[in-house]
Amino acid sequence: MSLPFGTEVPNPLALAAINDTAATRKISQIMAEEARAIGINWSFTPVLDINAAFRSAIVATRGFGSDPATIKAHALTQIKVFQDAGIAATVKHWPGEGHDDRDQHLVTTINPLSLQDWEETHGQLYRAAINAGVLSVMSAHIAFPAFVRSIDPTVGLEAFRPASVSRLLTHHLLREKLGFNGLIVSDATPMAGFGAWGPRADMLPDCVNAGCDIILFSHDPAADYASIERAIADGRISEARLNEAISRTLGLKAALGLHRAQPTADPVALGTEASQASARKIVLRVPTLVKDAQQLLPLSPAKHRRLLIASGGIVSPIHGTSAFSLPEMLAAEGFEITLATPEHDPKDFDAMLYLFGEETLLTRSRIFLDWAKIAGNFHAAMDRHWHDVPTAMISFGYPYYLYDAPRVPTYINAYATMETMQAAVLECLLGRNPWNTTSPHDPFCGLEDAHY
């Protein structure tokens, strides 16, 4: 995530679409410089999750795609850049997300892989990060039944205990078997994937005893502090475990040099012209043309002057819904823009664009193409206009809408909703910049007909 008052940078899936570690290195340098400029010294990235379940609304654009080799190359690049700059990197979400299409914010998710399959994928990714010297790992609210059952086949419900409160997964597997000796931080403990398992007063000591050195987030810090104090007093948390957690926390701070005087924050380093120019060049390489079966592109005011645009806007669980700037950008190029309502007949236009703006969303169980919401009513939801008017679908986020619209003739993934990405898509739409044509995942969602 880039700072809203700094340089706009592409998200991990966008960088994986380019698949150039030099670009990832440059973007990571910009992020590191701007983070240090305002005093940030710890990042909860990179994400090592594998984009295996296309219905997953929580992995989607936060990860580097579905190929472990690609994920490894970009994650290791980011780890090195961050830690060379004095920012601790964190790999997550241990023991590996991406095969369960549910959201840890709402439910404890499950890594369903066999031990061999896990070792060849997530295991290799975490081993690589540990060997590269990553300073911290985030233990998440994800169960890994195959490993637990390899120790006790009759364990029952305990096979589905989330890693954040599982000593078998966080201490035995991560610490002992993989050899990680850095700091372990829990994922956010207000999440339902944590809270659904048990009462918070019990879960917090379990989290520490599982191997987490730092408990992340609290709605009531005083009450949580008291829960830990009680657990220490009654022996549920041993003095040895407490000292171990404190030592690793102090060790991380020492590794970053935080015991020495720190540079004064320098907001002037945020969003410099040089950083913005470098990021824009990289963003221009991102927009991905998945298919153009009707040979619609490039667009031009001479041929497609009257554009009908249908969109649900840019959706954020934190900031609400906002409008795209792309329609105004197109209008400035000479197109006549109309925002679609149920009263508009697409046959009256030269082309139609669908714009979607849903990046990975927290607490959103599913992202899908909601035809009724976009079209405006039940009957219009069933209309498909691309036989009557040339049509393109553009996603600035979730990259799997072809599952709901496999027959749309032109489909584009742009991965991120930021202004510079919208401007980059404009350049590609008008033929002034070449499209990327390589996807870091399967945008066709396994559907053969979606290719055509």
C-alpha positions as CSV (number, residue, x, y, z in Angstrom):
1,M,0.0,0.0,0.0
2,S,1.3,3.4,-0.9
3,L,0.9,6.5,1.2
4,P,-2.1,8.6,0.1
5,F,0.1,11.7,0.4
6,G,3.1,10.2,-1.3
7,T,3.8,8.5,-4.7
8,E,1.2,6.3,-6.2
9,V,2.7,2.8,-6.6
10,P,1.2,-0.4,-8.1
11,N,0.0,-3.2,-5.9
12,P,1.7,-6.6,-5.9
13,L,-0.5,-8.2,-8.5
14,A,0.2,-5.3,-10.9
15,L,3.9,-5.8,-10.3
16,A,3.6,-9.5,-11.0
17,A,1.8,-8.7,-14.3
18,I,4.9,-6.8,-15.4
19,N,7.1,-9.6,-13.9
20,D,10.2,-7.5,-13.9
21,T,12.1,-7.6,-10.6
22,A,13.9,-4.4,-11.6
23,A,10.5,-2.7,-11.5
24,T,9.6,-4.2,-8.2
25,R,13.0,-3.1,-6.9
26,K,12.3,0.5,-7.9
27,I,8.8,0.6,-6.5
28,S,10.0,-1.0,-3.3
29,Q,12.8,1.7,-3.0
30,I,10.2,4.4,-3.4
31,M,8.0,2.8,-0.8
32,A,11.0,2.4,1.6
33,E,12.2,6.0,1.1
34,E,8.8,7.5,1.7
35,A,8.1,5.2,4.7
36,R,11.4,6.2,6.4
37,A,10.6,9.8,5.6
38,I,7.7,9.8,8.1
39,G,9.2,7.4,10.6
40,I,7.9,4.0,9.6
41,N,10.3,1.2,10.3
42,W,8.2,-2.0,10.0
43,S,6.2,-3.2,7.0
44,F,3.6,-6.1,7.0
45,T,4.7,-7.1,3.5
46,P,5.4,-8.9,1.3
47,V,2.5,-11.2,0.9
48,L,3.5,-14.8,0.1
49,D,0.0,-16.1,-0.5
50,I,-0.7,-18.0,-3.6
51,N,-3.6,-16.8,-5.8
52,A,-5.0,-20.3,-6.3
53,A,-8.7,-19.8,-5.5
54,F,-10.0,-17.3,-8.0
55,R,-13.1,-16.6,-5.8
56,S,-10.8,-15.4,-3.0
57,A,-11.7,-11.8,-2.3
58,I,-9.0,-11.4,0.3
59,V,-5.9,-12.5,-1.7
60,A,-6.6,-11.2,-5.2
61,T,-4.6,-8.0,-5.7
62,R,-2.5,-8.3,-2.5
63,G,-0.3,-11.1,-3.7
64,F,2.1,-11.7,-6.5
65,G,-0.1,-14.1,-8.5
66,S,-0.4,-17.8,-8.7
67,D,3.1,-19.0,-9.7
68,P,5.4,-19.7,-6.7
69,A,8.5,-18.9,-8.7
70,T,7.1,-15.4,-9.5
71,I,6.0,-14.8,-6.0
72,K,9.5,-15.8,-4.7
73,A,11.4,-13.6,-7.1
74,H,9.4,-10.4,-6.3
75,A,9.0,-11.1,-2.5
76,L,12.7,-11.6,-2.1
77,T,13.4,-8.4,-4.0
78,Q,11.1,-6.4,-1.8
79,I,12.5,-8.0,1.4
80,K,16.1,-7.0,0.5
81,V,15.2,-3.4,-0.6
82,F,13.1,-2.8,2.6
83,Q,15.6,-4.3,5.0
84,D,18.6,-2.6,3.3
85,A,16.7,0.7,3.9
86,G,16.2,-0.1,7.6
87,I,12.6,-1.3,7.4
88,A,11.8,-4.7,8.8
89,A,9.9,-6.8,6.2
90,T,7.2,-9.3,7.2
91,V,6.1,-12.3,5.2
92,K,2.5,-13.4,5.6
93,H,0.0,-15.0,5.9
94,W,1.6,-18.0,7.7
95,P,1.1,-20.9,7.0
96,G,-0.1,-19.9,3.6
97,E,-3.4,-18.4,2.2
98,G,-5.0,-18.6,-1.2
99,H,-6.7,-22.0,-1.5
100,D,-9.7,-21.1,0.7
101,D,-11.9,-18.6,-0.9
102,R,-13.1,-17.2,2.4
103,D,-11.8,-14.2,4.3
104,Q,-9.9,-14.4,7.6
105,H,-11.7,-11.2,8.7
106,L,-14.9,-13.2,8.8
107,V,-13.9,-16.9,9.4
108,T,-10.9,-19.1,10.2
109,T,-9.7,-20.2,6.8
110,I,-8.0,-23.5,5.9
111,N,-5.0,-24.4,4.0
112,P,-6.1,-27.7,2.5
113,L,-2.8,-28.9,1.0
114,S,-1.1,-32.2,1.7
115,L,2.3,-31.9,3.5
116,Q,4.1,-32.6,0.2
117,D,2.1,-30.1,-1.8
118,W,2.5,-27.5,1.0
119,E,6.3,-28.1,1.1
120,E,6.6,-27.6,-2.7
121,T,4.7,-24.3,-2.6
122,H,4.2,-22.4,0.7
123,G,6.9,-24.3,2.4
124,Q,9.5,-23.4,-0.2
125,L,8.4,-19.7,-0.2
126,Y,8.8,-19.4,3.6
127,R,12.1,-21.2,3.6
128,A,13.4,-18.9,0.9
129,A,12.3,-15.8,2.8
130,I,13.9,-17.1,6.0
131,N,17.1,-17.9,4.2
132,A,17.1,-14.4,2.8
133,G,17.0,-13.0,6.4
134,V,13.4,-11.7,6.7
135,L,13.1,-10.2,10.1
136,S,9.5,-11.1,10.9
137,V,6.6,-13.5,10.0
138,M,2.9,-12.9,10.5
139,S,1.1,-15.9,12.0
140,A,-2.4,-15.8,10.6
141,H,-5.8,-17.1,11.5
142,I,-5.4,-20.1,9.0
143,A,-5.5,-23.7,9.9
144,F,-3.3,-26.4,8.3
145,P,-4.9,-29.7,9.2
146,A,-2.4,-31.9,7.2
147,F,0.5,-30.9,9.5
148,V,-1.5,-31.3,12.7
149,R,-2.8,-34.7,11.7
150,S,0.7,-35.8,10.7
151,I,1.5,-35.6,14.4
152,D,-1.9,-36.9,15.7
153,P,-4.3,-38.4,13.2
154,T,-7.1,-38.6,15.8
155,V,-6.9,-34.9,16.8
156,G,-10.4,-34.0,15.7
157,L,-11.3,-30.3,15.9
158,E,-7.8,-29.3,16.9
159,A,-6.7,-29.9,13.3
160,F,-8.6,-26.7,12.5
161,R,-7.0,-24.5,15.2
162,P,-5.7,-21.2,13.5
163,A,-2.0,-20.9,13.4
164,S,-2.0,-17.7,15.5
165,V,-3.0,-19.8,18.5
166,S,-1.4,-23.1,17.4
167,R,1.9,-24.0,19.0
168,L,2.2,-26.9,16.5
169,L,2.1,-24.5,13.5
170,T,3.8,-21.4,14.8
171,H,6.4,-22.9,17.1
172,H,7.0,-26.4,16.0
173,L,6.7,-26.0,12.3
174,L,7.8,-22.4,11.8
175,R,10.4,-22.1,14.5
176,E,11.8,-25.6,14.8
177,K,11.3,-27.2,11.4
178,L,11.9,-24.1,9.2
179,G,14.4,-22.6,11.6
180,F,12.9,-19.1,11.8
181,N,14.5,-17.2,14.7
182,G,13.1,-13.7,14.1
183,L,10.0,-12.0,15.4
184,I,6.5,-13.5,15.0
185,V,3.6,-11.1,15.0
186,S,0.0,-12.3,15.1
187,D,-2.4,-11.2,12.4
188,A,-5.0,-8.7,13.6
189,T,-6.7,-10.2,16.6
190,P,-10.1,-8.4,16.3
191,M,-10.7,-10.5,13.1
192,A,-13.4,-13.1,13.3
193,G,-10.9,-15.8,12.1
194,F,-9.3,-15.3,15.6
195,G,-12.3,-14.5,17.7
196,A,-14.6,-17.2,16.4
197,W,-12.3,-19.8,17.9
198,G,-12.6,-18.9,21.6
199,P,-13.1,-16.1,24.2
200,R,-10.5,-13.3,23.8
201,A,-9.3,-13.6,27.5
202,D,-8.2,-17.1,26.7
203,M,-7.1,-16.6,23.1
204,L,-4.6,-13.8,23.9
205,P,-2.5,-16.0,26.2
206,D,-2.8,-18.9,23.7
207,C,-1.5,-16.5,21.0
208,V,1.6,-15.8,23.1
209,N,2.1,-19.4,24.0
210,A,1.7,-20.5,20.4
211,G,4.8,-18.4,19.6
212,C,3.6,-14.9,18.7
213,D,5.9,-12.3,20.2
214,I,3.6,-9.4,19.5
215,I,-0.2,-9.4,19.5
216,L,-1.6,-7.2,16.7
217,F,-4.4,-4.7,17.3
218,S,-6.8,-4.2,20.2
219,H,-10.2,-2.6,20.6
220,D,-9.5,-2.4,24.4
221,P,-5.8,-2.3,25.2
222,A,-6.2,-2.0,28.9
223,A,-8.4,-5.1,29.1
224,D,-6.1,-7.0,26.8
225,Y,-3.1,-6.0,28.9
226,A,-4.9,-7.2,32.0
227,S,-5.6,-10.6,30.3
228,I,-1.9,-11.1,29.7
229,E,-1.0,-10.0,33.2
230,R,-3.5,-12.5,34.7
231,A,-2.1,-15.3,32.5
232,I,1.4,-14.5,33.7
233,A,0.3,-14.4,37.3
234,D,-1.5,-17.7,37.2
235,G,1.3,-19.4,35.2
236,R,-0.5,-19.9,31.8
237,I,2.3,-17.7,30.3
238,S,5.7,-18.7,31.7
239,E,8.4,-16.3,32.6
240,A,10.6,-18.0,30.1
241,R,8.1,-17.5,27.3
242,L,7.5,-13.9,28.3
243,N,11.2,-13.1,28.3
244,E,11.6,-14.8,24.9
245,A,8.9,-12.6,23.4
246,I,10.4,-9.5,24.9
247,S,13.9,-10.4,23.7
248,R,12.8,-11.0,20.2
249,T,10.9,-7.7,20.2
250,L,13.9,-5.8,21.5
251,G,16.1,-7.8,19.1
252,L,14.0,-6.6,16.1
253,K,14.3,-3.0,17.3
254,A,18.1,-3.4,17.7
255,A,18.4,-5.0,14.3
256,L,16.9,-1.8,12.9
257,G,19.2,0.4,15.0
258,L,16.2,1.9,16.9
259,H,18.3,2.1,20.1
260,R,20.4,4.8,18.3
261,A,19.3,8.3,17.4
262,Q,17.0,8.3,14.4
263,P,16.9,10.8,11.4
264,T,14.4,13.5,11.7
265,A,11.2,12.9,9.6
266,D,11.5,14.5,6.2
267,P,8.1,15.0,4.5
268,V,9.8,16.7,1.6
269,A,10.9,13.2,0.5
270,L,7.2,12.3,-0.1
271,G,6.0,12.2,-3.7
272,T,9.0,13.9,-5.3
273,E,8.8,14.6,-9.0
274,A,11.5,11.9,-9.6
275,S,9.6,9.2,-7.7
276,Q,6.4,10.1,-9.4
277,A,8.0,10.0,-12.8
278,S,9.6,6.6,-12.1
279,A,6.4,5.1,-10.8
280,R,4.3,6.4,-13.8
281,K,6.7,4.7,-16.2
282,I,6.2,1.4,-14.4
283,V,2.5,1.8,-14.1
284,L,2.3,2.3,-17.9
285,R,3.5,-1.2,-18.3
286,V,0.7,-2.7,-16.1
287,P,-2.6,-2.6,-18.0
288,T,-3.2,-6.1,-19.3
289,L,-5.3,-6.9,-22.4
290,V,-6.7,-10.4,-21.6
291,K,-8.7,-10.6,-24.9
292,D,-10.1,-8.5,-27.7
293,A,-12.1,-11.0,-29.7
294,Q,-14.0,-8.2,-31.5
295,Q,-10.9,-6.2,-32.4
296,L,-12.5,-3.1,-30.7
297,L,-9.2,-1.5,-29.7
298,P,-7.8,1.0,-30.1
299,L,-10.6,3.4,-29.3
300,S,-10.8,6.7,-31.2
301,P,-13.2,9.7,-31.1
302,A,-13.6,9.4,-34.9
303,K,-15.0,5.8,-34.6
304,H,-16.3,5.6,-31.1
305,R,-17.3,9.1,-30.2
306,R,-20.4,8.2,-28.2
307,L,-19.3,6.1,-25.3
308,L,-21.8,4.6,-22.8
309,I,-20.1,3.8,-19.5
310,A,-21.6,1.5,-16.8
311,S,-19.9,1.3,-13.5
312,G,-20.4,0.7,-9.8
313,G,-17.6,3.1,-9.0
314,I,-14.5,2.5,-6.9
315,V,-15.5,0.5,-3.8
316,S,-13.6,0.6,-0.5
317,P,-14.8,-0.9,2.8
318,I,-13.0,2.0,4.6
319,H,-13.6,5.0,2.4
320,G,-17.0,4.1,0.8
321,T,-17.6,4.4,-3.0
322,S,-16.1,7.1,-5.2
323,A,-16.3,7.8,-9.0
324,F,-13.8,6.9,-11.6
325,S,-11.8,9.7,-13.3
326,L,-11.5,7.8,-16.5
327,P,-14.8,9.1,-18.0
328,E,-13.5,12.7,-17.6
329,M,-10.2,11.7,-19.1
330,L,-12.0,10.2,-22.1
331,A,-14.1,13.3,-22.4
332,A,-11.0,15.5,-22.5
333,E,-9.8,13.3,-25.5
334,G,-12.9,14.2,-27.5
335,F,-15.3,11.4,-26.6
336,E,-19.0,12.1,-25.7
337,I,-19.5,10.3,-22.4
338,T,-22.8,9.1,-21.0
339,L,-23.1,7.3,-17.7
340,A,-25.5,4.4,-18.1
341,T,-28.9,4.2,-16.5
342,P,-31.7,1.7,-17.2
343,E,-33.3,4.3,-19.5
344,H,-30.3,4.3,-21.9
345,D,-30.4,2.0,-25.0
346,P,-26.8,0.9,-25.8
347,K,-27.8,0.7,-29.5
348,D,-27.7,4.5,-29.5
349,F,-23.9,4.5,-28.8
350,D,-20.8,3.7,-30.6
351,A,-19.2,1.6,-27.9
352,M,-19.8,0.6,-24.3
353,L,-17.4,0.3,-21.4
354,Y,-17.9,-1.5,-18.0
355,L,-15.6,-0.1,-15.3
356,F,-15.0,-2.0,-12.1
357,G,-13.0,-0.7,-9.1
358,E,-12.8,-3.4,-6.4
359,E,-9.3,-4.2,-5.2
360,T,-8.9,-6.8,-2.5
361,L,-11.5,-5.9,0.1
362,L,-11.5,-6.6,3.8
363,T,-14.7,-8.2,5.2
364,R,-16.0,-8.8,1.7
365,S,-16.7,-12.5,1.4
366,R,-17.2,-12.5,-2.3
367,I,-16.4,-10.1,-5.2
368,F,-18.5,-10.8,-8.3
369,L,-20.1,-9.0,-11.2
370,D,-23.4,-7.9,-9.7
371,W,-25.4,-7.5,-12.9
372,A,-28.6,-6.3,-11.2
373,K,-26.8,-3.5,-9.3
374,I,-24.9,-2.4,-12.4
375,A,-27.8,-2.6,-14.8
376,G,-30.2,-1.0,-12.3
377,N,-33.0,-3.5,-12.1
378,F,-33.9,-7.2,-12.3
379,H,-34.9,-7.3,-16.0
380,A,-31.9,-5.2,-17.2
381,A,-29.6,-7.6,-15.3
382,M,-30.3,-10.2,-17.9
383,D,-29.5,-8.0,-21.0
384,R,-26.2,-8.6,-22.8
385,H,-25.5,-5.7,-25.2
386,W,-22.2,-6.7,-26.8
387,H,-24.0,-8.2,-29.8
388,D,-25.4,-4.7,-30.6
389,V,-22.6,-2.4,-29.5
390,P,-18.8,-3.0,-29.3
391,T,-18.1,-3.6,-25.6
392,A,-15.1,-3.7,-23.3
393,M,-14.9,-4.7,-19.6
394,I,-12.1,-3.1,-17.6
395,S,-11.3,-4.1,-14.0
396,F,-9.2,-1.8,-11.9
397,G,-8.9,-4.4,-9.1
398,Y,-10.4,-7.9,-8.8
399,P,-9.1,-9.7,-11.9
400,Y,-11.6,-12.5,-12.3
401,Y,-14.8,-11.0,-13.7
402,L,-14.6,-13.3,-16.7
403,Y,-16.1,-16.0,-14.5
404,D,-19.4,-14.0,-14.5
405,A,-19.0,-12.7,-18.0
406,P,-17.1,-15.3,-20.1
407,R,-18.6,-14.1,-23.4
408,V,-17.7,-10.4,-23.1
409,P,-15.6,-9.9,-26.2
410,T,-13.0,-7.5,-24.8
411,Y,-11.6,-7.8,-21.3
412,I,-8.8,-5.8,-19.5
413,N,-7.2,-6.1,-16.1
414,A,-5.6,-3.1,-14.6
415,Y,-5.4,-4.3,-10.9
416,A,-5.4,-1.0,-9.1
417,T,-7.8,1.9,-8.9
418,M,-5.4,4.8,-8.5
419,E,-5.4,7.8,-10.8
420,T,-2.1,7.0,-12.5
421,M,-3.4,3.5,-13.4
422,Q,-6.6,5.1,-14.9
423,A,-4.3,7.4,-16.9
424,A,-2.2,4.4,-18.0
425,V,-5.3,2.5,-19.2
426,L,-6.4,5.6,-21.2
427,E,-3.0,5.6,-23.0
428,C,-3.5,1.9,-23.9
429,L,-7.1,2.3,-24.9
430,L,-6.1,5.1,-27.4
431,G,-3.2,3.1,-28.8
432,R,-0.6,5.5,-27.5
433,N,1.0,2.8,-25.3
434,P,1.2,-0.9,-25.8
435,W,-0.8,-3.3,-23.7
436,N,0.8,-5.9,-21.4
437,T,-0.5,-9.3,-22.5
438,T,0.8,-11.6,-19.8
439,S,-1.3,-12.4,-16.7
440,P,0.2,-13.5,-13.4
441,H,-2.8,-15.7,-12.7
442,D,-5.6,-17.4,-14.7
443,P,-8.0,-14.6,-15.6
444,F,-10.2,-17.1,-17.4
445,C,-10.9,-18.9,-14.1
446,G,-10.5,-22.3,-15.7
447,L,-13.2,-21.6,-18.2
448,E,-12.4,-22.7,-21.8
449,D,-15.1,-20.6,-23.3
450,A,-13.8,-17.4,-21.6
451,H,-10.8,-17.4,-23.9
452,Y,-12.9,-16.7,-27.0
